C-alpha cells in the first residue's frame, strides 16, 4: 500500500518535541508547567532514552567537597574544548550549573549524599581547581546510574505536569513554509504504520547523537542521528561534525561504557608492563586528563606494543585496590557490566578496555536559547519556530572535546532555557501559520520509494558499510590520506542509499521500514563528519591527524593546533556537500575572555 496525502492524519499542538531523553523532557517540563499543549515524540519509552546510559554524574561547582567556583569550571570547559567552544555559551552553562542541579534535587533526584546530607561529588577528567592546579570534586552523582536516575526523575515530573507522550513514534521530516519558518513535522506511528502531520507553533529537536555511524560505539541502537538528518534535509547546515569523542574506557570487544567515575573514584590504567602509563603523558592529572588526551595516550601505548592480551590490543583498568565495599557503593553497575560483558570480577582483577566512540561534539547550530541558527557570512540568523537541545545540538559548549559530566549539564541547562524561550515565543504567536500544501511531499517520496521497491540493497547492509567506513577512516588517530579515502567511500555509499529495498511492506510494527528510514539520517551524519574532518588540516581536541602533529613547544602550531587558520567552526551543507566556516565566539557574557594556550595536564 502506498502512502498518499489523503491518508495523512493532521493534528495541532503548541509545541512538538522530537525525543524524550534528558533534554527533551527537561524542556517539555518547562512547557507543560506553563500550560502549553505539548506532544513529546519518542522512538522508545522515555525512560529507555539513551540518557539512561550516562553513568558518572552531572557537573556543578557546588563546592560541597572542596573549594570550587563557576569560573574554574568555565576555564576547564574552554581548555577542554581546545578553544573551539563559544565562551558566551560556556559562561552561561557554568553559571547556571548549580541552579539546575539544586532544582533537579528538588524534583526528587536521588543523588548520593555526604554524611551532612549535602550532595556527594566525585573528581572527573579535566575538572580542576584554581585553573588547572589540581583535580577537583565537581561531579554530582547517583552511584554510577546518574542518567538513569535523572530520566526517571524528569519522567515523573512530566507525568505530574500532564505532558503528552507519543511513545514508539518516529519523526521523519521538518515542515517549512515559504518564509523558511518551521511549522511542524511529519511522523509515523510505528505500531500502526500510519502517517501524521503534526502542526506546531514551535518544534524542538532533542534526538540525541548519531554514534551509530561507527562500528564500535557506546551508543544505543536508537542513536541514528534522526534530528541531524531532519535538519540537514531541510537545508540547515550541521556544525563541527568532525569532532567525535572516543571514551577511553569501553569494554574491549563489547563497546559497553565503563564510566569515567571509575577513574574519578581512583581506578588506574595499566599497560602490559603493569605500568601506570598516564603519569608519563599527564603528570598533574594522570588518569583524570580529558578524554581525548587519555584515549590518544592509550592508543599510543597499544601502537608501541605495550597493549595487553594475546593480540596486545587493549589496556587494563584496575579497580580492585578500591575495595569491594567502595565499588558496590559507588560503582555497582560497573561491577555488573564486568561480570556480564567481560567475564571479570572487578573487585579481584582488572578489566580490559579500549577507546570507543561515545559522543558527538557537533550538531545543529543553536544559540543559548536553543534557537536553531544559520550563519549568513556575517551573523547568525534564527530559524523561526525551530529549536534544538542536547547532543543533537551544537551551542558549542563542548568545542573540540567535551569534558565528562558536562553532557548531563548541557541538557539540563539548555533544555530549561529552550523551554523558557519557547513559552515566550508561543505566547505572542497568535494563530497557527498555514502549512504548505506540499509540506509532506518529501516524506511521501521517501516512504513510497521504499514501498515501491522490488529488489535492491538491504538497509542494514548499507548501514554496516557506513559504520565500517567511518570506523576505518575517522577513528582516534586520523591521517590525511585515510580521511580523503573516507570521503570518497562515503560519497559512493550515499549514491547507493536510493537503492534500498524493503521486502516486508506490512504496516504494523515494521522495524525494517524504520531501519531503512534511519539510514537516511545515518548517511547525513556520516557524510558531514567525513567531509568536515578531511578539510580540517590541524590537530584540535578529538580531531588528531598524524600529518599535522607537532611538539608542545612549536612556535605556530603547539601540539598541532593551528589557531591562526583553524580557530573556526565548520558548517556542512547537505544539498551541495560543501563547507563554510564561522568564527568561534571568544567573548564571554560578563567576564574577560580566556586566551588560547597550549593544553598540558
C-alpha positions as CSV (number, residue, x, y, z in Angstrom):
1,X,0.0,0.0,0.0
2,X,1.4,3.4,-0.9
3,X,1.1,6.5,1.2
4,X,-0.9,9.4,-0.2
5,X,-1.9,12.8,1.0
6,X,-5.4,11.5,1.6
7,X,-4.3,9.1,4.3
8,X,-2.3,11.6,6.3
9,X,-3.9,12.4,9.7
10,X,-3.3,16.1,10.8
11,X,-3.1,17.2,14.4
12,X,-2.2,20.5,16.1
13,X,-0.1,21.2,19.2
14,X,1.5,24.3,20.6
15,X,4.9,22.6,20.6
16,X,6.2,19.3,19.2
17,X,9.3,17.9,20.8
18,X,11.1,15.1,19.0
19,X,12.9,12.9,21.5
20,X,12.1,12.3,25.2
21,X,15.5,11.9,26.7
22,X,17.0,14.2,29.3
23,X,17.0,17.4,27.2
24,X,13.6,16.7,25.6
25,X,11.9,16.0,29.0
26,X,13.6,19.0,30.7
27,X,12.2,21.2,28.0
28,X,8.7,19.6,27.9
29,X,8.5,20.0,31.7
30,X,9.0,23.8,31.4
31,X,6.3,23.9,28.6
32,X,3.7,21.7,30.3
33,X,4.1,23.6,33.5
34,X,3.3,26.8,31.6
35,X,0.0,25.2,30.4
36,X,1.0,24.6,26.8
37,X,-0.3,21.7,24.7
38,X,2.9,19.6,24.2
39,X,3.5,16.5,22.1
40,X,6.7,14.7,23.0
41,X,7.6,12.0,20.4
42,X,9.9,9.2,21.1
43,X,11.1,6.0,19.3
44,X,11.3,4.2,22.7
45,X,9.6,4.6,26.1
46,X,11.0,7.9,27.6
47,X,13.0,6.2,30.4
48,X,14.7,4.0,27.8
49,X,16.2,7.0,26.0
50,X,20.0,6.9,25.8
51,X,20.4,9.4,28.6
52,X,19.8,6.3,30.7
53,X,23.3,5.1,29.9
54,X,25.0,8.1,31.4
55,X,26.8,6.9,34.5
56,X,29.3,9.3,36.0
57,X,27.5,12.4,37.1
58,X,26.5,16.0,36.3
59,X,29.0,18.8,36.9
60,X,28.3,21.8,39.0
61,X,30.6,24.0,41.1
62,X,28.6,23.4,44.4
63,X,31.9,23.2,46.4
64,X,30.5,20.6,48.7
65,X,33.8,18.7,49.0
66,X,36.4,21.3,48.4
67,X,36.7,24.9,47.3
68,X,35.2,25.5,43.8
69,X,33.5,28.2,41.8
70,X,31.9,28.6,38.4
71,X,34.9,30.4,36.9
72,X,37.2,27.4,37.5
73,X,34.5,25.3,35.7
74,X,34.4,27.8,32.9
75,X,38.2,27.7,32.4
76,X,38.2,23.9,32.4
77,X,35.5,23.7,29.8
78,X,37.2,26.2,27.5
79,X,40.5,24.4,27.9
80,X,38.8,21.0,27.5
81,X,37.2,22.3,24.2
82,X,40.7,23.2,22.9
83,X,39.4,26.7,22.4
84,X,36.7,25.8,19.9
85,X,33.9,26.3,22.4
86,X,31.9,29.6,22.3
87,X,32.8,31.4,25.6
88,X,29.4,33.1,25.9
89,X,27.6,29.8,25.9
90,X,30.2,28.2,28.2
91,X,29.8,31.0,30.8
92,X,26.0,30.7,30.6
93,X,26.2,26.9,31.3
94,X,28.8,27.0,34.1
95,X,26.9,29.9,35.9
96,X,23.6,28.1,35.6
97,X,25.0,24.7,36.7
98,X,24.5,24.9,40.5
99,X,20.9,26.2,40.0
100,X,19.8,23.4,37.7
101,X,21.4,20.7,39.8
102,X,19.7,22.0,43.0
103,X,16.4,22.3,41.1
104,X,16.8,18.7,39.9
105,X,17.4,17.7,43.6
106,X,14.1,19.4,44.5
107,X,12.4,17.4,41.7
108,X,13.4,14.3,43.7
109,X,16.7,13.2,42.1
110,X,18.3,10.6,44.4
111,X,21.8,12.0,44.5
112,X,24.5,10.2,46.6
113,X,24.9,12.1,49.9
114,X,27.7,13.1,52.2
115,X,27.3,12.5,56.0
116,X,26.0,16.1,56.4
117,X,23.2,15.5,53.8
118,X,24.8,17.6,51.0
119,X,25.2,16.1,47.5
120,X,28.3,13.9,47.2
121,X,30.7,15.0,44.4
122,X,33.5,12.9,42.7
123,X,36.5,14.0,40.7
124,X,36.3,13.7,36.9
125,X,38.6,14.1,33.9
126,X,39.7,17.6,33.1
127,X,37.8,19.2,36.1
128,X,40.3,21.2,38.2
129,X,40.6,23.8,41.0
130,X,42.5,27.0,40.6
131,X,42.8,26.9,36.8
132,X,44.5,23.5,36.3
133,X,46.4,23.3,39.6
134,X,44.8,20.0,40.9
135,X,41.8,17.8,40.4
136,X,38.5,18.9,42.0
137,X,35.4,17.0,43.1
138,X,32.6,18.5,40.9
139,X,30.6,15.6,39.5
140,X,27.2,15.2,41.4
141,X,26.4,11.5,41.1
142,X,23.8,8.9,41.9
143,X,26.2,6.0,42.2
144,X,27.1,5.1,38.6
145,X,23.5,5.4,37.4
146,X,23.1,9.2,37.2
147,X,21.5,9.3,33.8
148,X,19.0,6.6,34.8
149,X,18.0,8.4,38.0
150,X,17.7,11.7,36.0
151,X,15.4,10.2,33.4
152,X,13.1,8.7,35.9
153,X,13.0,12.0,37.9
154,X,12.2,14.0,34.8
155,X,9.6,11.5,33.6
156,X,7.8,11.5,36.9
157,X,7.7,15.3,36.9
158,X,6.4,15.3,33.3
159,X,3.6,12.8,34.2
160,X,2.6,15.1,37.0
161,X,2.5,18.1,34.6
162,X,0.4,16.1,32.1
163,X,2.9,16.1,29.1
164,X,1.5,14.1,26.1
165,X,4.0,11.4,25.3
166,X,3.7,9.7,21.9
167,X,5.7,6.6,22.6
168,X,7.1,4.5,19.7
169,X,6.6,7.2,17.1
170,X,9.3,8.3,14.7
171,X,9.6,11.8,13.3
172,X,10.6,11.9,9.7
173,X,10.9,15.4,8.3
174,X,10.5,19.1,9.2
175,X,7.8,21.1,7.5
176,X,8.9,24.6,6.5
177,X,6.7,27.3,4.9
178,X,7.8,29.6,2.1
179,X,9.4,32.1,4.6
180,X,11.5,29.3,5.9
181,X,9.8,29.1,9.3
182,X,9.3,25.6,10.7
183,X,5.5,24.9,11.2
184,X,5.5,21.2,12.1
185,X,6.9,17.7,11.4
186,X,5.8,14.5,9.7
187,X,5.8,11.4,11.8
188,X,4.9,7.7,11.6
189,X,3.3,5.8,14.4
190,X,5.3,2.6,14.5
191,X,2.6,0.4,15.9
192,X,0.2,1.1,13.0
193,X,2.4,2.4,10.3
194,X,0.1,5.4,10.0
195,X,1.5,8.8,8.8
196,X,0.8,12.0,10.6
197,X,1.4,15.7,10.0
198,X,1.8,17.4,13.4
199,X,1.4,21.1,13.1
200,X,3.0,23.3,15.7
201,X,4.0,26.8,16.7
202,X,7.4,25.5,17.6
203,X,9.3,22.3,17.0
204,X,12.2,21.2,19.3
205,X,14.7,18.6,18.2
206,X,16.1,16.6,21.1
207,X,17.0,13.4,19.3
208,X,20.4,12.7,20.8
209,X,23.6,11.9,18.9
210,X,24.4,9.8,15.9
211,X,27.0,7.4,17.5
212,X,25.6,4.5,15.4
213,X,27.5,5.8,12.3
214,X,30.5,4.0,13.9
215,X,31.0,0.2,14.2
216,X,32.3,0.2,17.8
217,X,30.1,2.6,19.8
218,X,28.8,3.0,23.4
219,X,25.6,4.4,21.9
220,X,22.2,2.7,21.9
221,X,20.8,1.3,18.6
222,X,18.3,4.2,18.5
223,X,21.1,6.8,18.2
224,X,20.9,7.2,14.4
225,X,21.1,11.0,14.2
226,X,17.4,11.5,13.3
227,X,17.4,15.2,14.3
228,X,20.6,15.8,12.3
229,X,19.0,14.1,9.2
230,X,15.8,16.1,9.6
231,X,17.7,19.4,9.9
232,X,20.2,18.6,7.0
233,X,17.4,17.6,4.6
234,X,15.5,20.9,5.5
235,X,18.6,22.9,4.4
236,X,20.1,23.7,7.8
237,X,23.9,23.3,7.8
238,X,25.5,21.0,10.5
239,X,28.3,22.4,12.7
240,X,31.6,20.9,13.8
241,X,30.7,17.3,12.9
242,X,34.4,16.3,12.6
243,X,34.7,16.2,16.4
244,X,33.7,12.9,17.9
245,X,34.7,11.8,21.3
246,X,36.2,8.4,21.9
247,X,35.5,7.4,25.5
248,X,38.7,5.9,26.9
249,X,37.1,3.0,28.7
250,X,34.7,1.0,26.6
251,X,34.7,-2.8,27.4
252,X,37.1,-4.4,24.9
253,X,35.2,-6.3,22.3
254,X,31.7,-5.2,23.6
255,X,31.7,-1.4,23.3
256,X,29.8,-1.1,26.6
257,X,30.7,2.0,28.6
258,X,32.6,2.0,31.9
259,X,32.1,5.4,33.4
260,X,35.0,7.8,33.9
261,X,33.6,7.8,37.5
262,X,35.8,4.6,37.9
263,X,38.9,6.8,37.5
264,X,37.2,9.5,39.5
265,X,37.0,7.1,42.4
266,X,40.6,6.1,41.9
267,X,40.8,3.4,39.2
268,X,44.1,3.4,37.2
269,X,45.1,2.4,33.6
270,X,47.9,-0.1,33.2
271,X,49.8,-1.3,30.1
272,X,51.3,-4.8,29.6
273,X,54.3,-4.0,31.8
274,X,51.9,-3.3,34.7
275,X,52.9,0.4,34.4
276,X,50.6,3.3,35.2
277,X,51.4,5.0,31.9
278,X,49.2,8.1,32.3
279,X,51.8,9.5,34.7
280,X,54.1,9.9,31.7
281,X,51.6,11.7,29.5
282,X,49.8,13.9,32.1
283,X,52.0,14.3,35.2
284,X,49.4,16.5,37.1
285,X,46.0,15.0,36.2
286,X,47.3,11.5,35.4
287,X,44.3,9.1,34.7
288,X,41.9,12.1,35.0
289,X,43.2,14.1,32.0
290,X,40.4,15.0,29.4
291,X,39.0,12.1,27.4
292,X,40.6,13.0,24.0
293,X,44.0,13.0,25.7
294,X,43.6,9.7,27.6
295,X,42.2,8.0,24.5
296,X,45.2,9.0,22.4
297,X,47.6,8.0,25.2
298,X,46.0,4.5,25.4
299,X,46.1,4.2,21.6
300,X,49.8,5.2,21.6
301,X,50.6,2.5,24.2
302,X,48.9,-0.1,22.0
303,X,50.6,1.1,18.9
304,X,54.0,0.9,20.6
305,X,53.4,-2.7,21.5
306,X,52.5,-2.3,25.2
307,X,48.9,-3.3,24.8
308,X,47.6,-6.3,26.9
309,X,46.0,-9.6,25.9
310,X,47.0,-12.2,23.3
311,X,46.7,-9.7,20.5
312,X,48.1,-6.8,22.5
313,X,45.1,-4.7,21.5
314,X,43.7,-3.4,24.8
315,X,44.6,-1.7,28.1
316,X,43.7,-2.9,31.6
317,X,41.8,-0.8,34.1
318,X,42.5,-1.8,37.7
319,X,39.8,-1.2,40.4
320,X,40.4,-4.0,43.0
321,X,42.5,-1.7,45.2
322,X,39.4,0.5,45.9
323,X,37.9,-2.4,47.9
324,X,34.7,-4.3,47.3
325,X,32.7,-2.1,49.6
326,X,33.5,1.2,47.8
327,X,32.9,-0.5,44.4
328,X,29.5,-1.8,45.4
329,X,28.5,1.6,46.9
330,X,29.8,3.9,44.2
331,X,30.1,1.7,41.1
332,X,27.5,-1.1,41.3
333,X,26.7,-1.0,37.5
334,X,30.3,-1.3,36.6
335,X,30.7,-4.4,38.7
336,X,27.6,-5.8,36.9
337,X,28.9,-4.9,33.4
338,X,32.3,-6.5,34.3
339,X,30.5,-9.8,35.0
340,X,28.1,-9.7,32.0
341,X,30.3,-8.3,29.3
342,X,33.9,-9.2,30.2
343,X,33.6,-12.2,32.5
344,X,35.7,-10.3,35.0
345,X,35.1,-9.7,38.7
346,X,36.4,-6.1,39.1
347,X,36.7,-6.5,42.9
348,X,39.5,-9.0,42.3
349,X,41.0,-8.4,38.8
350,X,41.5,-5.7,36.2
351,X,39.1,-5.2,33.2
352,X,40.1,-4.9,29.5
353,X,39.2,-1.5,28.0
354,X,39.7,0.3,24.6
355,X,38.7,3.8,23.4
356,X,35.2,3.6,21.9
357,X,33.1,6.2,20.1
358,X,30.9,7.9,22.6
359,X,29.7,11.4,21.9
360,X,29.3,13.9,19.1
361,X,30.5,17.4,19.9
362,X,29.0,18.9,16.7
363,X,25.4,19.1,15.6
364,X,22.6,21.5,14.7
365,X,23.9,25.1,15.4
366,X,21.9,26.9,18.1
367,X,22.2,29.9,20.4
368,X,21.9,29.8,24.3
369,X,18.1,29.9,24.0
370,X,18.1,26.7,22.0
371,X,17.0,28.5,18.8
372,X,18.5,27.0,15.6
373,X,20.6,29.5,13.7
374,X,22.0,29.7,10.2
375,X,25.2,31.7,9.5
376,X,24.9,34.1,6.6
377,X,28.6,35.1,6.4
378,X,28.3,37.9,8.9
379,X,25.9,36.9,11.6
380,X,23.6,34.1,12.9
381,X,20.0,34.2,11.7
382,X,17.4,32.5,13.7
383,X,15.2,29.8,12.0
384,X,11.8,30.8,13.4
385,X,9.9,28.0,15.1
386,X,12.8,25.6,15.3
387,X,14.8,24.7,18.5
388,X,17.4,22.0,19.2
389,X,18.9,20.9,22.6
390,X,21.1,18.1,23.9
391,X,23.6,16.0,22.0
392,X,21.9,16.7,18.6
393,X,22.5,20.5,19.0
394,X,25.8,22.5,18.9
395,X,25.5,25.6,21.0
396,X,29.2,24.8,21.2
397,X,29.9,24.5,24.9
398,X,32.0,21.3,24.1
399,X,34.0,22.7,21.2
400,X,36.5,20.1,20.0
401,X,36.3,17.8,23.1
402,X,33.7,17.6,25.8
403,X,34.6,17.2,29.5
404,X,32.9,14.3,31.3
405,X,29.7,15.2,33.1
406,X,29.2,18.4,31.0
407,X,26.7,16.5,28.8
408,X,24.1,15.9,31.5
409,X,24.7,19.6,32.5
410,X,24.3,20.7,28.9
411,X,20.9,19.0,28.6
412,X,19.6,20.4,31.9
413,X,20.7,24.0,31.2
414,X,19.7,24.3,27.6
415,X,16.6,22.1,27.9
416,X,15.4,24.6,30.5
417,X,16.5,27.7,28.6
418,X,14.9,26.5,25.4
419,X,11.7,25.6,27.3
420,X,11.6,29.2,28.8
421,X,12.2,30.8,25.4
422,X,9.5,28.7,23.7
423,X,7.0,29.7,26.3
424,X,7.6,33.4,25.4
425,X,7.7,32.6,21.7
426,X,4.4,30.7,21.7
427,X,2.6,33.2,24.0
428,X,3.0,36.0,21.5
429,X,2.4,33.7,18.4
430,X,-1.3,34.2,17.6
431,X,-3.0,31.7,15.3
432,X,-1.2,28.7,13.7
433,X,0.6,29.5,10.4
434,X,-0.7,27.9,7.3
435,X,1.0,24.7,6.5
436,X,2.1,24.5,2.8
437,X,0.2,22.0,0.6
438,X,3.5,20.3,-0.2
439,X,4.6,20.1,3.4
440,X,4.6,16.3,3.4
441,X,5.9,15.7,-0.1
442,X,9.5,14.8,0.9
443,X,8.2,12.2,3.4
444,X,5.8,10.7,1.0
445,X,8.5,10.4,-1.6
446,X,10.8,8.6,0.9
447,X,8.0,6.2,2.1
448,X,6.8,5.4,-1.4
449,X,10.3,4.8,-2.7
450,X,10.6,2.0,-0.1
451,X,7.1,0.7,-0.6
452,X,7.5,0.6,-4.4
453,X,11.0,-1.1,-4.3
454,X,11.2,-4.6,-5.7
455,X,14.9,-5.6,-5.4
456,X,17.9,-3.6,-4.2
457,X,20.1,-3.3,-1.1
458,X,19.2,-4.4,2.4
459,X,19.2,-1.4,4.7
460,X,21.3,-3.0,7.4
461,X,24.0,-4.0,4.8
462,X,24.3,-0.3,3.8
463,X,24.3,0.8,7.4
464,X,27.1,-1.6,8.2
465,X,29.1,-0.3,5.2
466,X,28.7,3.3,6.6
467,X,29.9,2.0,10.1
468,X,32.9,0.2,8.7
469,X,34.0,3.1,6.6
470,X,33.7,5.6,9.5
471,X,35.5,3.3,11.9
472,X,38.3,2.9,9.4
473,X,38.7,6.4,8.2
474,X,37.6,8.7,11.1
475,X,39.0,6.8,14.2
476,X,41.0,8.1,17.2
477,X,44.0,8.9,15.1
478,X,43.5,10.1,11.6
479,X,45.8,10.7,8.6
480,X,45.0,13.0,5.7
481,X,45.2,10.0,3.3
482,X,42.7,7.8,5.1
483,X,40.3,10.8,5.6
484,X,40.4,11.6,1.8
485,X,39.8,7.9,1.1
486,X,36.9,8.0,3.6
487,X,35.3,11.0,1.8
488,X,35.3,9.0,-1.5
489,X,33.9,5.9,0.2
490,X,31.1,7.8,2.0
491,X,30.2,9.7,-1.2
492,X,29.9,6.4,-3.0
493,X,27.8,4.9,-0.3
494,X,25.5,7.9,-0.5
495,X,24.8,7.1,-4.1
496,X,23.5,3.7,-3.1
497,X,21.0,4.9,-0.5
498,X,18.3,5.4,-3.1
499,X,18.6,1.7,-4.0
500,X,17.5,0.4,-0.6
501,X,14.7,-2.1,-1.0
502,X,12.1,-3.1,1.5
503,X,11.0,-6.8,1.3
504,X,8.4,-6.5,4.1
505,X,5.7,-4.0,3.0
506,X,3.4,-4.5,6.1
507,X,2.4,-1.6,8.2
508,X,2.1,-2.9,11.7
509,X,5.4,-2.6,13.7
510,X,7.5,-2.8,10.6
511,X,11.0,-2.4,12.0
512,X,12.6,-3.0,8.6
513,X,10.9,0.2,7.4
514,X,12.1,2.1,10.4
515,X,15.7,0.9,9.8
516,X,15.6,1.9,6.2
517,X,14.3,5.4,7.2
518,X,17.1,5.7,9.8
519,X,19.8,5.1,7.1
520,X,18.7,8.4,5.5
521,X,19.8,10.0,8.8
522,X,22.9,8.0,9.3
523,X,24.3,9.0,5.8
524,X,23.8,12.7,6.5
525,X,25.7,12.5,9.8
526,X,28.5,10.3,8.3
527,X,29.0,12.5,5.2
528,X,29.0,15.6,7.4
529,X,31.6,14.0,9.6
530,X,33.9,12.7,6.9
531,X,33.8,15.8,4.7
532,X,34.4,18.2,7.6
533,X,37.2,16.1,9.0
534,X,39.2,15.7,5.8
535,X,39.1,19.5,5.3
536,X,40.4,20.5,8.8
537,X,44.2,20.5,8.4
538,X,45.3,20.6,12.1
539,X,45.0,18.7,15.4
540,X,42.5,20.0,17.8
541,X,40.7,18.2,20.7
542,X,39.3,14.9,19.4
543,X,40.5,15.6,15.9
544,X,44.1,14.4,15.8
545,X,45.7,14.0,12.4
546,X,49.2,12.4,12.2
547,X,50.2,14.7,9.3
548,X,49.8,17.8,11.4
549,X,51.2,16.7,14.8
550,X,53.9,19.0,16.4
551,X,55.6,19.1,19.8
552,X,54.1,21.4,22.6
553,X,56.8,24.0,22.1
554,X,56.2,24.5,18.3
555,X,56.1,28.3,17.7
556,X,53.0,28.4,15.5
557,X,51.1,25.1,16.0
558,X,51.7,23.7,19.5
559,X,50.6,20.1,19.6
560,X,49.4,20.5,16.0
561,X,46.7,23.1,16.8
562,X,46.7,25.9,14.2
563,X,44.8,28.9,15.8
564,X,45.7,31.3,13.0
565,X,43.9,29.3,10.3
566,X,41.6,26.9,12.1
567,X,40.1,28.6,15.1
568,X,36.7,28.5,13.4
569,X,33.5,26.4,13.3
570,X,32.9,24.1,10.3
571,X,29.4,24.3,8.7
572,X,28.5,21.5,6.3
573,X,25.6,21.9,3.8
574,X,23.9,18.6,2.8
575,X,22.4,19.7,-0.6
576,X,25.7,20.8,-2.1
577,X,28.0,18.6,0.2
578,X,30.1,21.8,0.7
579,X,31.7,23.5,3.7
580,X,31.7,27.1,5.1
581,X,33.2,28.4,8.3
582,X,32.2,30.9,11.0
583,X,34.3,32.4,13.8
584,X,34.5,31.0,17.4
585,X,32.9,33.4,19.9
586,X,35.8,34.2,22.3
587,X,33.8,36.9,24.1
588,X,32.0,35.7,27.3
589,X,28.9,37.4,28.6
590,X,30.3,39.2,31.6
591,X,33.9,38.2,32.3
592,X,37.2,38.5,30.5
593,X,38.0,36.2,27.6
594,X,40.3,33.3,28.3
595,X,43.0,33.5,25.6
596,X,44.2,30.3,23.8
597,X,47.3,28.5,25.3
598,X,48.9,25.0,25.0
599,X,46.9,22.2,26.6
600,X,49.1,20.4,29.1
601,X,47.9,18.3,32.0
